[in-house]
């Protein structure tokens, strides 16, 4: 019952984790691919993830390399609404039984909410690319470690639909700020196309050492994101011929280290 807007830049009450490292929700949800497991957990969480989450958590675990078998997959989908999604992965043992590498990638193009701006003559769009390299090592029966690097580039332009007769700024001038629109028209009238970009580098490292009587575990990660937002605050074009631009740049750098 607690809402959260990923564009707000504020901390969510339900944290999101990739490979047990807390990440920005935009990073987790913009590109979901080559996933081994997803959990939705109730109540306070995060005791063993370096950061607590007061109202619950969502965890995503990516697929690890196979130490013994060469395997992979490729899949793609195309829709009649100008959407293309292509993703795939390949795992290769470098030293059978001890060291393996996995590479995964996703490319996605779509028209978002399929709204067209009648002022700028542009439609909503979303372009996303993401790549991931995973290195799995098990040099001994007691020691195993996984190093993962993920890159994300997202460029979104979600047009905001409006409806109504259009604003008449002046009683002396019959012209309006836009044509009459119904909800089903799915049209926008802002004079500035919105744009949200996200460029993220994410590194996670996990290691476990079995000491017979206990296991020593290290879980660490680093996220470096550049979030940029550009929008027209006058989405309904109440004031014609004036774009009230709102720009927000949010650098996001977080280091997490959890040893137990």
C-alpha positions as CSV (number, residue, x, y, z in Angstrom):
1,X,0.0,0.0,0.0
2,X,3.0,2.3,-0.1
3,X,3.6,3.8,-3.5
4,X,7.0,4.7,-4.9
5,X,8.0,6.7,-8.0
6,X,11.4,5.5,-9.4
7,X,11.8,8.9,-11.0
8,X,11.7,10.7,-7.7
9,X,15.3,9.9,-6.7
10,X,14.1,9.1,-3.1
11,X,14.8,5.9,-1.2
12,X,12.0,3.3,-1.6
13,X,10.4,1.5,1.4
14,X,10.7,-1.8,-0.5
15,X,14.3,-2.2,-1.6
16,X,15.4,-4.0,-4.7
17,X,18.5,-6.2,-4.8
18,X,20.5,-7.8,-7.6
19,X,22.7,-10.6,-6.4
20,X,22.0,-9.5,-2.9
21,X,23.3,-6.0,-3.6
22,X,20.9,-3.1,-3.2
23,X,20.4,-1.2,-6.5
24,X,18.3,1.7,-7.8
25,X,14.9,0.3,-8.9
26,X,15.4,1.8,-12.4
27,X,18.5,-0.3,-12.9
28,X,16.7,-3.5,-11.8
29,X,13.5,-3.1,-13.7
30,X,14.7,-1.4,-16.9
31,X,16.5,-4.5,-18.1
32,X,15.5,-7.9,-16.7
33,X,17.3,-10.8,-18.5
34,X,19.2,-14.0,-17.9
35,X,17.6,-14.3,-14.4
36,X,17.9,-17.4,-12.3
37,X,15.5,-16.4,-9.5
38,X,13.2,-13.6,-8.4
39,X,11.9,-13.3,-4.8
40,X,9.2,-11.0,-3.3
41,X,9.7,-10.9,0.4
42,X,7.4,-9.4,3.1
43,X,8.3,-7.5,6.2
44,X,11.7,-6.0,7.2
45,X,14.5,-7.5,5.1
46,X,18.1,-7.0,4.2
47,X,19.8,-8.1,7.4
48,X,22.5,-10.1,5.4
49,X,22.6,-7.7,2.4
50,X,24.5,-4.8,3.9
51,X,21.4,-2.6,4.0
52,X,18.0,-3.0,5.6
53,X,14.7,-2.7,3.9
54,X,11.8,-1.6,6.2
55,X,8.7,-2.9,4.3
56,X,10.0,-5.9,2.4
57,X,12.3,-6.5,-0.6
58,X,12.5,-7.8,-4.2
59,X,15.5,-9.8,-5.0
60,X,16.8,-10.7,-8.5
61,X,19.6,-13.3,-8.9
62,X,21.3,-13.6,-12.3
63,X,22.4,-16.9,-13.8
64,X,25.9,-17.9,-12.9
65,X,28.4,-19.6,-15.3
66,X,28.4,-23.4,-15.6
67,X,31.8,-24.7,-14.6
68,X,31.4,-27.9,-16.6
69,X,29.1,-27.4,-19.6
70,X,29.1,-25.0,-22.5
71,X,25.6,-23.8,-23.0
72,X,23.6,-20.8,-24.0
73,X,20.4,-19.5,-25.6
74,X,19.0,-16.8,-27.9
75,X,15.5,-15.4,-28.0
76,X,13.7,-12.5,-29.6
77,X,10.2,-11.1,-29.9
78,X,8.6,-8.5,-32.2
79,X,5.1,-7.0,-31.8
80,X,2.8,-5.2,-34.2
81,X,3.2,-2.1,-32.1
82,X,6.8,-1.4,-33.1
83,X,8.5,-3.3,-30.2
84,X,11.6,-5.4,-30.5
85,X,13.2,-7.4,-27.7
86,X,16.3,-9.5,-28.3
87,X,18.3,-11.3,-25.5
88,X,20.7,-14.1,-25.1
89,X,23.5,-15.6,-23.1
90,X,26.4,-18.1,-23.4
91,X,28.4,-19.9,-20.7
92,X,31.9,-21.3,-21.4
93,X,34.1,-23.3,-19.0
94,X,37.6,-21.8,-19.1
95,X,39.1,-24.4,-16.7
96,X,36.6,-27.2,-16.4
97,X,35.3,-27.6,-12.9
98,X,37.2,-24.6,-11.6
99,X,36.7,-21.4,-13.8
100,X,33.9,-20.4,-16.2
101,X,32.7,-17.2,-18.0
102,X,29.2,-16.2,-18.9
103,X,28.1,-13.4,-21.2
104,X,24.6,-12.1,-21.5
105,X,23.0,-9.2,-23.4
106,X,19.6,-7.5,-24.0
107,X,18.5,-5.0,-26.6
108,X,15.0,-3.6,-26.4
109,X,13.2,-0.9,-28.6
110,X,9.5,0.0,-28.1
111,X,7.0,2.8,-28.3
112,X,6.3,2.9,-24.6
113,X,2.7,4.0,-23.8
114,X,2.1,4.6,-27.6
115,X,1.2,8.3,-27.1
116,X,1.9,10.8,-29.9
117,X,2.7,14.5,-29.3
118,X,0.6,16.6,-31.7
119,X,2.8,19.6,-31.1
120,X,6.3,18.1,-31.7
121,X,4.9,15.3,-34.0
122,X,6.9,12.6,-32.0
123,X,5.7,9.4,-30.3
124,X,6.8,7.9,-27.1
125,X,9.8,5.7,-27.4
126,X,12.2,3.6,-25.3
127,X,15.6,2.3,-26.2
128,X,17.5,0.0,-23.8
129,X,20.8,-1.9,-24.1
130,X,22.4,-3.9,-21.3
131,X,25.4,-6.3,-21.2
132,X,26.6,-8.6,-18.4
133,X,29.8,-10.6,-17.8
134,X,30.0,-13.1,-15.0
135,X,33.1,-15.0,-13.9
136,X,32.7,-18.0,-11.6
137,X,35.7,-19.6,-9.8
138,X,35.9,-22.6,-7.6
139,X,39.6,-23.3,-7.1
140,X,39.1,-25.6,-4.2
141,X,36.2,-27.5,-2.6
142,X,36.2,-24.9,0.3
143,X,36.4,-21.7,-1.8
144,X,34.1,-20.3,-4.4
145,X,33.7,-16.8,-5.8
146,X,31.6,-14.9,-8.4
147,X,32.5,-11.6,-10.0
148,X,29.8,-9.9,-12.1
149,X,29.9,-6.7,-14.2
150,X,26.7,-5.2,-15.8
151,X,26.4,-2.2,-18.0
152,X,23.0,-0.5,-18.7
153,X,22.1,2.3,-21.1
154,X,18.5,3.5,-21.2
155,X,17.0,6.4,-23.2
156,X,13.2,6.8,-22.6
157,X,10.8,9.5,-23.9
158,X,7.4,8.8,-22.4
159,X,4.8,11.3,-23.8
160,X,2.0,12.2,-21.3
161,X,-1.5,11.9,-22.7
162,X,-4.1,14.6,-22.0
163,X,-7.8,15.1,-22.8
164,X,-10.2,18.0,-22.8
165,X,-11.2,20.9,-25.0
166,X,-7.9,22.7,-24.8
167,X,-7.1,25.9,-22.9
168,X,-8.1,29.3,-24.3
169,X,-5.5,31.7,-22.8
170,X,-7.2,34.8,-23.9
171,X,-10.9,35.7,-24.2
172,X,-10.0,38.1,-27.0
173,X,-8.3,35.3,-29.0
174,X,-10.3,32.2,-29.9
175,X,-7.2,30.0,-30.5
176,X,-6.6,27.2,-28.0
177,X,-3.5,25.5,-26.7
178,X,-4.3,22.3,-28.4
179,X,-7.1,20.4,-30.3
180,X,-10.0,18.9,-28.4
181,X,-9.0,15.4,-27.3
182,X,-10.6,12.4,-25.8
183,X,-9.0,9.8,-23.5
184,X,-8.9,7.3,-26.3
185,X,-7.0,9.6,-28.6
186,X,-3.7,9.0,-26.6
187,X,-2.3,12.4,-27.6
188,X,0.1,14.8,-25.8
189,X,0.4,18.6,-26.3
190,X,3.5,19.5,-24.3
191,X,5.9,21.7,-26.3
192,X,8.9,19.9,-25.0
193,X,9.4,16.1,-25.4
194,X,10.3,14.4,-22.1
195,X,13.5,12.4,-21.9
196,X,14.9,10.2,-19.2
197,X,18.3,8.6,-19.6
198,X,20.1,6.1,-17.3
199,X,23.7,5.0,-17.7
200,X,24.8,2.5,-15.1
201,X,27.9,0.4,-14.2
202,X,27.2,-2.3,-11.6
203,X,29.8,-4.6,-10.1
204,X,29.0,-7.4,-7.6
205,X,31.4,-9.8,-5.9
206,X,30.5,-12.8,-3.8
207,X,32.9,-15.2,-2.1
208,X,32.4,-18.1,0.4
209,X,35.0,-20.1,2.3
210,X,34.1,-23.2,4.2
211,X,36.0,-23.6,7.5
212,X,34.1,-26.8,8.6
213,X,32.7,-25.2,11.7
214,X,31.5,-22.1,9.9
215,X,31.4,-20.4,6.5
216,X,33.0,-17.0,5.9
217,X,31.0,-15.0,3.3
218,X,31.8,-11.8,1.6
219,X,29.1,-10.0,-0.4
220,X,30.1,-6.6,-2.0
221,X,29.0,-4.4,-4.8
222,X,29.4,-1.0,-6.5
223,X,26.8,1.0,-8.5
224,X,27.7,4.1,-10.5
225,X,24.7,5.6,-12.2
226,X,24.0,8.9,-14.1
227,X,20.3,9.6,-14.2
228,X,19.2,12.6,-16.3
229,X,15.6,13.9,-16.5
230,X,14.1,16.5,-18.9
231,X,10.4,17.3,-18.8
232,X,8.0,20.1,-19.6
233,X,6.2,21.1,-16.4
234,X,3.4,22.5,-18.5
235,X,2.2,19.1,-19.7
236,X,-1.2,20.4,-20.7
237,X,0.3,23.4,-22.6
238,X,-1.8,25.8,-20.6
239,X,0.6,28.6,-21.7
240,X,1.2,28.2,-25.5
241,X,4.6,29.0,-27.0
242,X,6.4,28.5,-23.7
243,X,8.1,25.3,-22.6
244,X,8.7,25.2,-18.9
245,X,11.7,22.9,-18.9
246,X,12.6,21.0,-15.8
247,X,16.1,19.4,-15.8
248,X,17.4,17.1,-13.1
249,X,20.7,15.3,-13.0
250,X,21.2,12.7,-10.3
251,X,24.6,11.1,-9.9
252,X,24.3,7.9,-7.9
253,X,27.3,6.1,-6.4
254,X,26.9,3.4,-3.8
255,X,29.4,0.9,-2.3
256,X,28.2,-2.1,-0.3
257,X,30.4,-4.5,1.7
258,X,28.9,-7.2,3.9
259,X,31.1,-9.7,5.7
260,X,29.7,-12.4,7.9
